[in-house]
Amino acid sequence: MSSASLSSVDWDEAKRRIAELGKTLAQAETVTTDEAQAILRQRAQRLAESAQRQQTSDDSIEVMILHLAQERYALETNLIREVIRPAKLTPLPGTPNQFAGVINLRGRPLLIVNGRELLGLADTELSESARIIVVGDSQAEFGLLTDACDQVARLKVSELADPPHSLQESARRFIRGVTLDAMSVLDTDRLRNDPRLWIDEQED
């Protein structure tokens, strides 16, 4: 185990638990001193491994890989409700280009955001592989129109680099980071909370 991994272990808590176990072992007449020491070493090793697993878990995220204009992007799966094929879109006259329209999702209207327009990419006609990623927490909030979605993967947050400054600021603000193989990871919370992705409802 590396020194960096060992430094992440809460040794005070480990020593407290070992001390409590040592008191219990001391009261057991059938356990020899050597056996007790071996048990304590095993216990300490398990605590260290548990802390290391927790650190690894906290450093990784599960993402869905999607495609837009021949570029790869990733979106965290924790707020992805489902992936559907594009249905008939009802246009929204007078709204910005990033709004592709509205679809009927099981009796409820769902706003669809065009991923290409949102990130300043060239727009084209939809292909058979096009998919809508439905994003939301307690309920569907909007759909992200993509060229394709093909797999789920895990990424290490610590390995993400900052988005390149060459990106337009309008697109850069939605990028959480870039992987070593140049895949951009979208920031789901920023997508959900950006006021440009909401349509104000005004009273007649």
PyMOL commands that set and color helices and strands:
alter all, ss='L'
color gray80, all
select helices_A, chain A and resi 3-7+11-26+33-58+77-79+115-118+157-159+169-172+188-193+195-197
alter helices_A, ss='H'
color red, helices_A
select strands_A, chain A and resi 60-68+71-76+80-84+99-105+108-114+131-136+140-146+148-156+175-178+184-186
alter strands_A, ss='S'
color yellow, strands_A
deselect
rebuild
show_as cartoon
